[in-house]
Amino acid sequence: MKDRIVVKIGSQLLTRKDETLDITQMSDLVDQIAELHKNNTEIILVSSGAVASGRNEIKTCTKLDSVSARQLYSSVGQVKLIHRYYDLFSQQGIICGQILATKEDFSTRRHYLNQRNCMNVMLENNVIPIVNENDAISVNELMFTDNDELSGLIAAMMDCKKLIILSNIDGIYTGDPSDPDSKLIKEIDSNENHIEKYIQSSRSSTGRGGMKTKYNIARKVAEEGIEVIIANGRIKNIISRLVKGIDTPSTRFIAGSKEISGVKKWIIHSEGFAKGEIHINEGVRKVLVSSKAVSILPIGITKIVGNFEIDDIVRIIDHTGKQIGIGRSSYTSDKAKEILGQANHKPIIHYDYLYIEK
């Protein structure tokens, strides 16, 4: 079976200081991906850069608000970006294809499976998927945090072995990376290490994310059994070195040992799509956080918050007001309120569609 990995490339790696596309850098990264592809590694490329490349391409007639500017620059820049990728991969005898994703593509199980099937068909036919957020229509609440979040969703959805997040620094440091006293954290065990205090909140000028987003996504994905590496994309042959296990400055998140079903992987990453809340009593909480596989029955529910339909994602809130998990509701919010606290009803959230944070 072929190894399957996701490589995420940030805007800061693809653009020069004047925000034009850095073709030399793009060509170098494509060469590395092409080498792995030819050696039977399946690559899914998540690439930023559309907004940055479009901003330099067009001069607006009037001053635009941030949403309109993002829509305009991304619609122009995405054409430029994918055209360049297509030419570079073609020179290697490789075909690539474009997928523009929105949060709504992950919000329902049907959309999720349709997207997964599309990528599987591409990979089976030796086509490299190049994925970016559809910035032209993804605005405000419809936006991913950034492409780090998108890359994590795709790595989980596609059962990848590894997620490589390429930035403009070597990884996570114990302080400001520019401080000579700061040290690179080479390895993180998601089950043991708690290094939130080291995470820098600054962001690049061309991207929406930052190291905090990278850390949060990397930790969650690693807990699902996928190795995650944050590294500097400007190091020579960085992708090849990381895949081959050659010692390279980077931060590696050790893959957890959890075996998680495809449905639960979708549930885990669906918190951003939650439509309401299910509040439970203390007794239910104790059972849920134990090792027992249980569903949530109406009899243990104390309150319903929000309006949701059957199959919508909801948050699970304990008696102290703390969120302890997420799940897919088997009832509408109106029906759930009718049977609140009652016995002899089917689960409001079945165990197969329930994820408890531990």
Summary of the structure (lengths in Angstrom):
residues: 358
radius of gyration: 21.6
end to end distance: 32.0
largest distance: 65.7
contacts: 1154
relative contact order: 0.11
helix: 38%
strand: 22%
